Amino acid sequence: MPQIKSAIKRVKTAEKANLRNNSQRSAMRSAIKDFETVVANNGDNKEASYKNAARAIDMAKSKGLIKANKAARDKSRLSKKLK
C-alpha cells in the first residue's frame, strides 16, 4: 500500500474505474451474446436485440473501453448476421 496521499487516492480511483470498466465491458459482451442466441434460435426480436447490442458497443467505444475499429468491426459482423 502506498504511503503518499496522492498515491493512495490513485489506488482508490483506479479500483473504482476498473469496476466500472469491467461491468460495462461485461454488459457489452452479454448484449452481443444475447443477439447471437436470438439469431441462432431465429427469434422474433432480432431488430431490438441488434439495436441493444449496437448501442452497447457504441457506449463502450465512447467510454474508451474498445477502439473505434473494433467497434466498427463488431457492428459490421452483427449486421451481417442480422441479414
C-alpha positions as a Markdown table, in Angstrom:
| # | Residue | x | y | z |
|---|---|---|---|---|
| 1 | Met | 0.0 | 0.0 | 0.0 |
| 2 | Pro | 1.4 | 3.4 | -0.9 |
| 3 | Gln | 2.4 | 5.9 | 1.8 |
| 4 | Ile | 1.9 | 9.1 | -0.1 |
| 5 | Lys | -1.6 | 10.6 | 0.0 |
| 6 | Ser | -1.9 | 11.2 | -3.7 |
| 7 | Ala | -0.8 | 7.6 | -4.4 |
| 8 | Ile | -3.4 | 6.3 | -2.0 |
| 9 | Lys | -6.0 | 8.3 | -3.9 |
| 10 | Arg | -4.9 | 7.0 | -7.2 |
| 11 | Val | -5.2 | 3.4 | -6.0 |
| 12 | Lys | -8.8 | 4.0 | -4.9 |
| 13 | Thr | -9.7 | 5.8 | -8.1 |
| 14 | Ala | -8.1 | 3.0 | -10.2 |
| 15 | Glu | -10.2 | 0.4 | -8.3 |
| 16 | Lys | -13.4 | 2.3 | -9.0 |
| 17 | Ala | -12.5 | 2.7 | -12.7 |
| 18 | Asn | -11.7 | -1.0 | -13.0 |
| 19 | Leu | -15.0 | -2.0 | -11.5 |
| 20 | Arg | -16.9 | 0.4 | -13.8 |
| 21 | Asn | -15.0 | -0.6 | -16.9 |
| 22 | Asn | -15.4 | -4.3 | -16.2 |
| 23 | Ser | -19.1 | -4.1 | -15.7 |
| 24 | Gln | -19.6 | -2.0 | -18.9 |
| 25 | Arg | -17.4 | -4.4 | -20.9 |
| 26 | Ser | -19.4 | -7.4 | -19.5 |
| 27 | Ala | -22.7 | -5.7 | -20.4 |
| 28 | Met | -21.5 | -5.2 | -23.9 |
| 29 | Arg | -20.4 | -8.8 | -24.3 |
| 30 | Ser | -23.7 | -10.0 | -22.8 |
| 31 | Ala | -25.7 | -7.9 | -25.3 |
| 32 | Ile | -23.7 | -9.3 | -28.1 |
| 33 | Lys | -24.2 | -12.9 | -26.9 |
| 34 | Asp | -27.9 | -12.3 | -26.4 |
| 35 | Phe | -28.2 | -11.1 | -30.0 |
| 36 | Glu | -26.3 | -14.1 | -31.3 |
| 37 | Thr | -28.6 | -16.5 | -29.4 |
| 38 | Val | -31.7 | -14.8 | -30.8 |
| 39 | Val | -30.3 | -15.1 | -34.3 |
| 40 | Ala | -29.3 | -18.7 | -33.8 |
| 41 | Asn | -32.8 | -19.6 | -32.4 |
| 42 | Asn | -34.4 | -17.5 | -35.2 |
| 43 | Gly | -36.2 | -15.4 | -32.6 |
| 44 | Asp | -38.8 | -12.7 | -33.2 |
| 45 | Asn | -37.0 | -9.7 | -31.7 |
| 46 | Lys | -33.9 | -9.7 | -33.8 |
| 47 | Glu | -34.1 | -6.0 | -34.6 |
| 48 | Ala | -34.5 | -4.9 | -30.9 |
| 49 | Ser | -31.7 | -7.2 | -29.9 |
| 50 | Tyr | -29.4 | -5.8 | -32.6 |
| 51 | Lys | -30.2 | -2.2 | -31.5 |
| 52 | Asn | -29.4 | -3.2 | -27.9 |
| 53 | Ala | -26.1 | -4.8 | -28.9 |
| 54 | Ala | -25.1 | -1.9 | -31.2 |
| 55 | Arg | -25.9 | 0.6 | -28.5 |
| 56 | Ala | -23.7 | -1.3 | -26.0 |
| 57 | Ile | -20.8 | -1.4 | -28.5 |
| 58 | Asp | -21.2 | 2.4 | -29.1 |
| 59 | Met | -21.3 | 3.1 | -25.4 |
| 60 | Ala | -18.1 | 1.0 | -24.8 |
| 61 | Lys | -16.4 | 2.9 | -27.7 |
| 62 | Ser | -17.4 | 6.3 | -26.3 |
| 63 | Lys | -16.0 | 5.4 | -22.9 |
| 64 | Gly | -12.7 | 4.3 | -24.4 |
| 65 | Leu | -13.1 | 0.6 | -23.5 |
| 66 | Ile | -12.7 | -0.5 | -27.1 |
| 67 | Lys | -11.1 | 1.2 | -30.0 |
| 68 | Ala | -13.1 | 2.6 | -32.9 |
| 69 | Asn | -12.0 | -0.1 | -35.4 |
| 70 | Lys | -13.1 | -2.9 | -33.1 |
| 71 | Ala | -16.5 | -1.2 | -32.6 |
| 72 | Ala | -17.0 | -0.9 | -36.3 |
| 73 | Arg | -15.8 | -4.5 | -36.9 |
| 74 | Asp | -18.2 | -5.9 | -34.3 |
| 75 | Lys | -21.2 | -3.9 | -35.5 |
| 76 | Ser | -20.4 | -5.0 | -39.1 |
| 77 | Arg | -20.4 | -8.6 | -38.0 |
| 78 | Leu | -23.6 | -8.2 | -36.1 |
| 79 | Ser | -25.4 | -6.5 | -39.0 |
| 80 | Lys | -24.2 | -9.3 | -41.3 |
| 81 | Lys | -25.8 | -11.9 | -39.0 |
| 82 | Leu | -29.0 | -9.8 | -38.9 |
| 83 | Lys | -29.4 | -10.1 | -42.7 |
